[in-house]
Amino acid sequence: MKPILITGGAGYIGANLAKRLLSLGHTVVIIDNFSSGHWTNLIHIDCEVQAAECDDADLLAQIAQGEFQAIFHQAAITDTTVMDQNLMVQKNTNAFASILKASAASDTRVIYASSAGVYGNSEAPNALGVGEIPENIYGFSKLAMDRIAKKWYDKHPCPIVGLRYFNVYGPGEAHKNQHKQKTASMILQLYQQIKAKQTLRLFKYGEQKRDFVYIEDVIDANIAALTGTKSGVANVGSGYARSFNDIVHILGETLKVSLDVEFIDNPFPFFQTHTQADMQGSILDWTPAWSLEKGITHYINILESTS
C-alpha cells in the first residue's frame, strides 16, 4: 500500500491525524517546515519526516508521479493575526493550488484544511455557501482555497474534500502557546492560567460564542473523508455554539475549583463573536460525538495525568 502524505504533519491536527492513520495500518510521510509545527508532536509517531515546504518542486514531482495513496494537506499559516497579505496567500492559497495540479496528474485524493474563518462575523449558524465574508486575510486565504478546489471538482480524477474546522481543542496543541502570539484553544489557555494560579482573563463579557470541536471528532472527520465519494466542502464542528463563560464553568466543575474572571477590552477588530457549524447535508459520513463537557473533561484528565 502506498504511503499517505500529510503536509504540516508536525502541527496539532497533522500529528494527531498521523497517529490515527498509523493505528489503522497505513504508512505515513510527513512534510513540515517547522515554522509552527513542533518536533515534540512526533516523538511517538513512527513515520518518515521531511523538512520541506509543501510546494517544494521535488515533493510536487512525487505527487504527480503517484507516490502517495492520498494527501492530507494541513500545512498553512494558522496565526490569524498575521497581516502580511502576500505571505498568507503564497503559503496558504498558492501552495494548495500547486498540490491540486500535481495530484490531478496522478489520480491522488486530496483532503485539505479549510476554516470557519471564511464566515467572518456572518450570522450563525454558519451554512456552506452563506455568509462567506471573512474578516481577515487568513479567512480569505482559506476561502480562496475552497474556490480553487471547486474549479477542480469536475476535472480531478479523485474526490477533493475541504474540511472547515471550527474551534478545535484537545491533546497535542500545547506547542501553539510557545509562540509570542498564543494560538492554542481557549480551553488550554484558561487551564494553564488556572494551574499558574492566575486570575482568568476574558474579553468583555465572556458571552462570545464559538463552536468548539474536540480533536477526536476532527480526526474522525478526516478519516471519513478518506473514503468519501463526493468532492466538496464540509463543516467540521460540534453543531453547537458555547460561550467562553461556559468554558470557565466546565473547567471549574472539572477541576473542582472556584474561579474569578477579569474582563478586558478586545483589541482585535476582526474577532469572531459567534460561530456555529450548520451540520445539515454534509458530504461526509460522519457526525460529531463529543459534547463540550465530555471533551473538556477528557482533555483535562489527560493534562492532569501528564503534569
C-alpha positions as CSV (number, residue, x, y, z in Angstrom):
1,M,0.0,0.0,0.0
2,K,1.3,3.5,-0.9
3,P,2.0,5.9,2.0
4,I,-0.3,8.7,2.9
5,L,1.2,12.2,2.7
6,I,0.4,14.7,5.5
7,T,1.7,18.3,4.9
8,G,2.0,20.2,8.1
9,G,2.2,16.9,9.9
10,A,4.2,18.2,12.8
11,G,1.3,20.5,13.7
12,Y,-1.5,19.9,16.0
13,I,-4.1,18.3,13.7
14,G,-1.5,16.8,11.4
15,A,0.3,14.9,14.2
16,N,-3.0,13.6,15.7
17,L,-4.0,12.5,12.2
18,A,-0.7,10.7,11.6
19,K,-1.1,8.8,14.9
20,R,-4.6,7.7,13.9
21,L,-3.6,6.6,10.4
22,L,-0.7,4.6,11.8
23,S,-3.1,2.8,14.2
24,L,-5.2,1.9,11.2
25,G,-2.3,0.2,9.4
26,H,-1.3,3.0,7.0
27,T,2.2,4.2,6.2
28,V,2.7,7.9,6.7
29,V,5.1,10.5,5.3
30,I,5.1,13.9,7.0
31,I,6.2,17.1,5.3
32,D,6.7,20.2,7.5
33,N,8.8,23.4,7.5
34,F,8.6,23.5,11.3
35,S,7.6,27.2,11.3
36,S,4.7,26.5,13.6
37,G,4.6,22.7,14.0
38,H,6.9,21.1,16.6
39,W,9.1,18.1,16.7
40,T,7.8,17.0,20.1
41,N,4.5,16.2,18.5
42,L,6.3,13.4,16.5
43,I,8.2,11.7,19.3
44,H,5.8,8.8,19.5
45,I,4.8,8.7,15.8
46,D,6.8,6.2,13.8
47,C,6.8,7.6,10.3
48,E,9.1,9.3,7.7
49,V,9.6,13.0,8.4
50,Q,10.9,15.5,5.9
51,A,11.7,19.2,6.5
52,A,10.5,21.0,3.4
53,E,7.9,23.4,2.0
54,C,4.7,21.8,0.8
55,D,5.1,23.3,-2.7
56,D,8.7,22.0,-2.9
57,A,9.5,21.0,-6.5
58,D,10.7,17.6,-5.6
59,L,7.6,16.9,-3.5
60,L,5.2,18.1,-6.3
61,A,7.0,15.7,-8.6
62,Q,6.5,12.8,-6.2
63,I,2.8,13.7,-6.0
64,A,2.5,13.9,-9.8
65,Q,4.2,10.6,-10.2
66,G,1.6,8.9,-7.9
67,E,3.8,8.0,-5.0
68,F,1.1,8.6,-2.4
69,Q,-2.2,6.9,-1.7
70,A,-3.8,10.2,-0.6
71,I,-2.8,13.7,0.6
72,F,-3.9,15.4,3.8
73,H,-3.0,19.0,3.3
74,Q,-2.8,20.6,6.7
75,A,0.1,22.9,6.1
76,A,-0.7,26.6,6.4
77,I,0.0,29.8,8.3
78,T,-2.6,29.4,11.1
79,D,-1.9,32.5,13.1
80,T,-5.0,34.6,12.3
81,T,-3.2,37.8,13.5
82,V,-0.7,37.7,10.6
83,M,-1.5,40.6,8.4
84,D,1.1,40.1,5.5
85,Q,-1.4,39.5,2.7
86,N,1.3,38.4,0.2
87,L,2.8,35.9,2.6
88,M,-0.6,34.5,3.6
89,V,-1.8,33.9,0.1
90,Q,1.5,32.5,-1.1
91,K,1.8,30.0,1.8
92,N,-1.9,29.0,2.1
93,T,-3.6,29.5,-1.3
94,N,-0.9,29.3,-3.9
95,A,0.8,26.3,-2.4
96,F,-2.5,24.4,-2.3
97,A,-3.1,25.2,-6.0
98,S,0.2,23.6,-6.8
99,I,-0.7,20.5,-4.9
100,L,-4.1,20.2,-6.7
101,K,-2.4,20.4,-10.1
102,A,0.2,17.8,-9.2
103,S,-2.4,15.4,-7.6
104,A,-4.6,15.6,-10.7
105,A,-1.8,14.2,-12.8
106,S,-1.7,11.0,-10.6
107,D,-5.3,10.5,-9.6
108,T,-4.5,11.2,-5.9
109,R,-7.2,12.1,-3.4
110,V,-6.7,15.4,-1.6
111,I,-8.3,16.3,1.8
112,Y,-7.4,19.8,2.9
113,A,-7.9,22.1,5.9
114,S,-10.3,24.9,5.3
115,S,-11.6,27.1,8.2
116,A,-14.6,28.5,9.8
117,G,-12.7,31.8,9.4
118,V,-14.3,32.1,5.9
119,Y,-17.6,33.0,7.6
120,G,-16.2,36.0,9.5
121,N,-18.9,37.6,11.6
122,S,-21.8,36.4,9.5
123,E,-24.9,35.4,11.3
124,A,-24.8,31.9,12.8
125,P,-25.4,29.0,12.3
126,N,-22.9,29.0,9.5
127,A,-24.0,27.1,6.4
128,L,-22.0,26.3,3.3
129,G,-22.4,29.0,0.6
130,V,-23.9,31.5,3.0
131,G,-22.2,34.5,4.7
132,E,-18.8,33.6,3.4
133,I,-17.4,37.0,4.2
134,P,-14.0,36.7,6.0
135,E,-12.8,39.4,8.4
136,N,-9.1,38.9,7.9
137,I,-6.5,37.7,5.3
138,Y,-6.3,34.3,6.9
139,G,-10.0,33.7,6.4
140,F,-9.8,35.0,2.8
141,S,-6.8,32.7,2.0
142,K,-9.0,29.7,3.1
143,L,-12.0,30.9,1.1
144,A,-9.7,31.3,-1.9
145,M,-8.6,27.7,-1.4
146,D,-12.2,26.5,-1.4
147,R,-12.8,28.4,-4.6
148,I,-9.8,26.9,-6.3
149,A,-10.8,23.4,-5.2
150,K,-14.2,23.9,-6.7
151,K,-12.8,24.6,-10.1
152,W,-11.0,21.2,-10.0
153,Y,-14.1,19.1,-8.9
154,D,-15.1,18.1,-12.4
155,K,-11.6,17.6,-13.9
156,H,-9.8,16.0,-10.9
157,P,-9.9,12.2,-11.1
158,C,-10.4,11.7,-7.3
159,P,-12.5,13.5,-4.7
160,I,-11.3,16.7,-3.3
161,V,-12.6,17.4,0.2
162,G,-12.3,20.6,2.2
163,L,-12.8,20.5,5.9
164,R,-13.9,23.8,7.5
165,Y,-12.6,23.4,11.0
166,F,-14.3,25.4,13.7
167,N,-12.6,25.9,17.1
168,V,-10.5,22.7,17.6
169,Y,-9.2,21.8,21.1
170,G,-7.6,18.8,22.7
171,P,-4.3,17.0,23.3
172,G,-1.3,17.9,21.2
173,E,-1.9,21.7,20.9
174,A,0.5,22.8,23.7
175,H,3.2,23.9,21.3
176,K,0.8,26.6,19.9
177,N,1.3,28.5,23.2
178,Q,5.0,28.7,22.8
179,H,4.9,31.4,20.2
180,K,4.7,35.1,21.1
181,Q,1.1,35.2,19.8
182,K,-0.6,32.3,21.7
183,T,-2.8,30.4,19.3
184,A,-3.8,27.4,21.4
185,S,-7.5,26.9,22.2
186,M,-9.2,29.0,25.0
187,I,-9.6,25.7,26.9
188,L,-5.9,25.2,27.2
189,Q,-5.1,28.8,27.7
190,L,-7.6,29.1,30.6
191,Y,-6.4,25.8,32.1
192,Q,-2.8,27.0,32.1
193,Q,-3.9,30.2,33.8
194,I,-5.7,28.2,36.5
195,K,-2.6,26.0,37.1
196,A,-0.5,29.1,37.4
197,K,-3.0,30.5,39.9
198,Q,-3.6,33.5,37.8
199,T,-6.9,35.4,37.5
200,L,-8.6,34.3,34.3
201,R,-8.9,36.9,31.6
202,L,-11.7,37.1,29.0
203,F,-12.8,39.7,26.6
204,K,-15.8,41.6,27.8
205,Y,-18.0,39.9,29.0
206,G,-17.3,36.3,28.1
207,E,-20.5,35.8,26.2
208,Q,-18.8,35.5,22.8
209,K,-19.9,32.1,21.4
210,R,-17.9,29.6,19.4
211,D,-18.4,26.1,18.1
212,F,-15.8,24.2,20.0
213,V,-15.0,20.8,18.4
214,Y,-12.8,18.1,20.1
215,I,-9.8,16.8,18.3
216,E,-11.1,13.3,18.2
217,D,-14.1,14.4,16.2
218,V,-11.8,16.3,13.8
219,I,-9.7,13.3,13.2
220,D,-12.8,11.1,12.7
221,A,-14.0,13.6,10.0
222,N,-10.6,13.4,8.2
223,I,-10.8,9.6,8.2
224,A,-14.4,9.7,6.8
225,A,-13.1,12.0,4.0
226,L,-10.5,9.3,3.1
227,T,-13.3,7.0,1.8
228,G,-15.9,9.5,0.8
229,T,-17.1,9.5,-2.8
230,K,-18.0,13.2,-3.3
231,S,-16.0,16.3,-3.8
232,G,-16.9,19.4,-1.8
233,V,-16.6,21.3,1.5
234,A,-17.8,20.1,4.9
235,N,-18.2,22.0,8.1
236,V,-16.3,20.3,11.0
237,G,-17.8,21.4,14.3
238,S,-19.9,20.2,17.1
239,G,-23.0,21.9,15.7
240,Y,-23.4,23.9,18.9
241,A,-22.3,27.4,20.0
242,R,-21.0,27.8,23.5
243,S,-19.7,30.8,25.4
244,F,-16.3,31.4,26.9
245,N,-18.1,31.7,30.2
246,D,-19.3,28.1,29.6
247,I,-15.7,27.0,29.3
248,V,-14.9,28.7,32.7
249,H,-17.8,26.9,34.3
250,I,-16.9,23.5,33.0
251,L,-13.2,23.9,33.9
252,G,-14.3,24.9,37.4
253,E,-16.6,21.9,37.7
254,T,-13.9,19.5,36.3
255,L,-11.1,20.8,38.5
256,K,-13.4,21.4,41.5
257,V,-12.2,25.0,42.0
258,S,-13.9,28.3,42.3
259,L,-12.7,30.7,39.5
260,D,-12.6,34.5,39.3
261,V,-12.7,36.2,35.9
262,E,-11.3,39.6,34.9
263,F,-13.0,41.0,31.8
264,I,-10.8,43.1,29.4
265,D,-11.3,45.0,26.2
266,N,-10.9,43.1,23.0
267,P,-8.1,44.6,20.8
268,F,-8.9,42.6,17.7
269,P,-11.5,44.2,15.3
270,F,-11.8,41.0,13.3
271,F,-12.6,38.8,16.3
272,Q,-15.4,36.3,15.6
273,T,-18.1,36.7,18.2
274,H,-20.4,33.8,17.3
275,T,-19.7,30.7,15.2
276,Q,-21.8,27.6,14.9
277,A,-21.4,24.9,12.3
278,D,-24.5,24.1,10.3
279,M,-24.1,20.3,10.0
280,Q,-27.0,19.6,7.7
281,G,-26.4,18.0,4.3
282,S,-22.8,17.1,4.9
283,I,-20.9,15.2,2.2
284,L,-19.2,13.2,5.0
285,D,-20.5,10.0,6.5
286,W,-19.6,11.5,9.9
287,T,-21.3,13.1,12.9
288,P,-19.6,14.7,15.9
289,A,-19.7,12.6,19.1
290,W,-18.1,14.8,21.7
291,S,-20.0,17.5,23.7
292,L,-18.1,20.4,25.2
293,E,-18.5,18.9,28.7
294,K,-17.3,15.5,27.6
295,G,-14.4,16.8,25.6
296,I,-13.1,19.2,28.2
297,T,-13.3,16.5,30.9
298,H,-11.4,14.1,28.8
299,Y,-8.8,16.7,27.9
300,I,-8.3,17.9,31.4
301,N,-7.9,14.4,32.7
302,I,-5.1,13.9,30.2
303,L,-3.4,17.2,31.1
304,E,-3.6,16.4,34.8
305,S,-2.2,12.9,34.3
306,T,0.9,14.3,32.4
307,S,1.5,17.4,34.5
